[in-house]
Amino acid sequence: MIKKMIWSTLITCCSICVIVVMLFRNDMSFTFGHQMDEVNKPHTFENEDYIFFLDDTTIESVIKQAVSTTNDPLMDYLLPVSNQESDIFFAYIETPKYQIESLARMTYYKFGRVISVSEAKNNVTDQYIPFSIRFKNNAENDYESILIQDDEVIQPKRKVVKNNGNFITIFFSVDDINVAREATLKLLGENKDKAFTIDFSSYE
């Protein structure tokens, strides 16, 4: 009985998280080409050595899968948290696959059309690895976001703030990251840091 109650509570919490993220994501523009121009890097998705590269056939398959279900795969992209107490609900990595899934699903259910492969590729990039973070009570201004790998501090190249500081997306250059090694996404606040462990090979 207790196990059933625990599982029911966990499923409810996960469902709420997915709904919240979808509400925030529906307000996002997916204009990665424009964002990349602002940090003086070309918008491309053609580097086959990029850890999250997808060929056209795979992208087409991702789109078909996305529009055939209402399930959001967010849980597969959440970052494991190292410490619990903070003003942050959760963080997740936005791989091209997840971005395409989200864009395809939103476009299909909001406008009734299926995006093309070229449209999907225009909204992802092999130049950056983005992370999105959901804050409590507009707490974004209380934190600095950095990536730490092998004791080296890596600063994001761009930060997009949404919903008055409740939701941000930060972009790190792939040139600064060794994806073969683990890294830690740290959100630094006054006496309330939070750390997320990242194993890049765990995500598609």
KAFENHU-V432153 format. One record per backbone hydrogen bond with DSSP energy under -0.5 kcal/mol. CO is the residue of the C=O (numbers start at 1). NH is the residue of the N-H. Records with the same first field share a line. If there is no record, write none. Layout:
CO = NH + NH
This chain:
1 = 5
2 = 6
3 = 7
4 = 8
5 = 9
6 = 10
7 = 11
8 = 12
9 = 13
10 = 14
11 = 15
12 = 16
13 = 17
14 = 18
15 = 19
16 = 20
17 = 21
18 = 22
19 = 23
20 = 24
21 = 25
22 = 26
24 = 27
25 = 28
30 = 32
31 = 35
32 = 36
33 = 37
34 = 38
36 = 39 + 41
37 = 40
42 = 44
44 = 126
46 = 48
47 = 50
50 = 53
55 = 59
56 = 60
57 = 61
58 = 62
59 = 63
60 = 64
61 = 65
62 = 66
63 = 67
64 = 68
65 = 68
66 = 69
72 = 75
73 = 76
74 = 77 + 78
77 = 93
80 = 197
84 = 86
87 = 136
90 = 134
91 = 79
92 = 132
93 = 95
94 = 130
95 = 99
96 = 100
97 = 101
98 = 102
99 = 103
100 = 104
101 = 105
102 = 106
103 = 107
104 = 108
105 = 109
106 = 110
107 = 111 + 112 + 113
108 = 112
116 = 120
117 = 121
118 = 122
120 = 123
121 = 124
122 = 33
127 = 174
129 = 172
130 = 94
131 = 170
132 = 92
133 = 135 + 168
134 = 89 + 90
136 = 139
138 = 141
139 = 142
140 = 143
144 = 146 + 188
145 = 156
146 = 186
147 = 154
148 = 184
149 = 152
152 = 149 + 154
153 = 155
154 = 147
158 = 171
159 = 161
160 = 169
162 = 165 + 166 + 167
163 = 166
165 = 140
166 = 135
167 = 162
168 = 133
169 = 160
170 = 131
171 = 157 + 158
172 = 129
173 = 176
174 = 177
177 = 179
178 = 181
183 = 198
184 = 148 + 186
185 = 196
186 = 146 + 188
187 = 189 + 194
188 = 144
189 = 191 + 192
194 = 187
195 = 82 + 83
196 = 185
197 = 80
198 = 183 + 200
199 = 202
200 = 203
